[in-house]
């Protein structure tokens, strides 16, 4: 594991807190080398007490002496956060998980030559199973990349892309993807209830089935289509169910969902 410098997490909402928790649980950084910045006093106190770290109201105080600054604020809080980085001085690596904020926008409001990484994470990072993809500007070194991969690796998997526009597609797939999967889980459970199962049992079976199938797909060297075929006996129950899914356009619907979310991300950007 690459040793990390002092880290400031500006914004300790869901994603900011997930990174704090992941870093501490992984032992990637000691608590005294991790500081948060949060304008909402109650939230700041909550995170400070839960993880025994310092949380400042002023981003500049949090960023002072940091080698990495994680931007995890809402869009309306971005300007004061960037001002805090400028006021703190130094030349930290800036890692942004702010949705829709481009590298060009960050570079414009940060000192010339600042190494900046834009990240598209997703909400399963909250339970250490995130999928994060990042794109770096020209000032990011190989050591910076190791820091980023250690940082994001504390809450899931990490991948890099060279073209920033690909982050729009990442948003449409893995960023929005958990919502698609939650809809599938809900529908599977409803099907179980329709056919007579108690709702708590139907919900558990749906969640566990998706979890198990995902883990099998992740760990198996076989293509998902081959795994599907292994479950599908000729003339059996699974074949009947898959025929119905094909007739109702499940695959096409999911493909179009990713495409639509990607296009919307481009429009918003």
Secondary structure, 3 states (H helix, E strand, C coil): CCCCCCEEEECCCHHHHHHHHHHHHHCCCCHHHEEEECCCHHHHHHHHHHHCCEEECCHHHHHCCCCEEEECCCHHHHHHHHHHHHHHCCCCEEEECCCCCCHHHHHHCCCCCCCEEEEECCHHHHHCCEEEEEEECCCCCHHHHHHHHHHHHCCEEEEECCCCCHHHHHHHHHHHHHHHHHHHHHHHHHHHHHCCCCHHHHHHHHHHHHHHHHHHHHHCCCCHHHHHHHHCCCCCHHHHHHHHHHHCCHHHHHHHHHHHHHHHHHHHC
